[in-house]
């Protein structure tokens, strides 16, 4: 049987340790990478969030096409956010080799919103973390696969 790369989707609130876990599992990619400038400074622009996620999906596909395991480290608070990666892994995008999909749920890592606000690398404030916590789908498999705007 030929090698089948693994696509790890690591979900969790900001500061829960997604990047640390992802770095141990394969090539780690995240939508947040899009907002890093050449000097290593994070400059988030919400108007470019859609482009950031498209870029992350393309980078994940390229890694898999090269036969590398890839760890996508995004919040993935709801099922619809995971859906593109589910399709990538199942080869719906005409990807040449289907990948194994492993979803790792860190949720909050046992930390409070205040702890997560201090730990996260991108300055997400406690109130933003709390909003994500309130919309978190613990059972993502039974969540709605369609974006809310649909």
N, C-alpha and C positions, 0 to 999 in steps of 0.2 A: 504494500500500500504506500503511495507517495506521501511525503511529508505534508501535513495539513497545518498551516499556521493558525495561531490562536489570536482572536481579537478579544482583548480584555476591555470591558466597559466598566470603569471604576467610578462609582457614583458616591456622592457624599456632599455634605454642606461644606462651604469654604472653611479651610483650616482643619478638616478632619483627617488629612494625611493622604489624599488621593495621589499627589505627585510623588511622594515618598514610596508608596506601594507600587505605583506605575513604573518607576525607575528600576525596580527590582525584577519586573516581569518581562520587559521587552523594550522596544522603542516607545518612549512615552510621548504622546502628543496631546494637546489641549487647545480648545478654542482661545484660551487666554494667550497662547503663544503669539497669536496674530497681533496683539497689542503691545508686544515688546519691541522697543526701538533698537537701533544698532548699538546704543550705549547701555543696553540692558535695563532700561527704565520702562516700567509698565505704564502705558497711556491708554486707558480704557475710553472708548468712544461708543456709546450705545447705538448710534446710527450705523455702525459698521458690524453689529453683532451677527447679522445674517451672513455677511461675507466671512466673518471669522469662523462660523460653524461650517460653511461650505469649504473653506480652506482646511479645516481640521479633518473633514471627511475625505477630502482628496489626499491629504498626507497619510491618513490611515490606509486608504486603498493602495497607495504606492508602496507602503511598507509591506503590506500583505502580498502584493504582486511580486515583490522581491523575495518572498518566502520568509519574511521576518514576523515574529510575534509582535503585536503592537498593543500598547495599553493606552486607551483613550481616557483621559482624566478630566472629566467634565462633571458638573453638578448632577445632571440627569435626574432632576427632582420628580419628573413625571414621565410616563411611558412614551408620549409622543416625542420627547427629546431623544430617546433611545432608538426610535424607529428607523432612522437612516442607517444606523450601525447594524441593526437586525437585518436589514435588507442587504447591506454590504456583506455580512457574514454568510447569508444564504445565497449569494451569487445572483440576486435579482438584477443587479446592475451589470450583468454579463461579465462579471469578474471571472477570470479564468479558473480559479480554484476556490471552492467554498472554504470558509474559515470556520473553526470552532468558535463559538461565542460563549464567553464566560463573563457573567455580570457579578461584580464584587460590590457589595453595598456596605459602605463604611458609615452611612448616615451621619451621626454626629461624633463618632469616636468616643462616646461617653462624656462629652464635654458640654458645657452650657453655651448659650449664645455669646455671652461675654468672653468666655475662654476662646471660642472660635474666632471672635473678632480680633483678639490679640494675636492668635496664631496664623491667620490666613495671610498669604503673601501679597494680596492685591488690594488690601485696604477696604474690604467689604465691611461696612459698619454693622453693629449688633442688630439694628432695626432691619437691615436687608437680610441678614441671616435668619432672623425670626420670620420674615415673610416667606422665605424658602422653606423653613421648617413647617409652617402652617399649610403649605400646599404639597408637602412631601407625600408621594404615593409609596407606602411601604410595600404593598403588593403590586409592583409595577407590571407584572404579567397580566393582571386583569384591568389595568388602566386603559384609558382611551388612546389608541394609537394616532389619532388625528390632532393636529395643532388646534388650539382653542379658537383661532380665527376661522376655522372651517366650520 
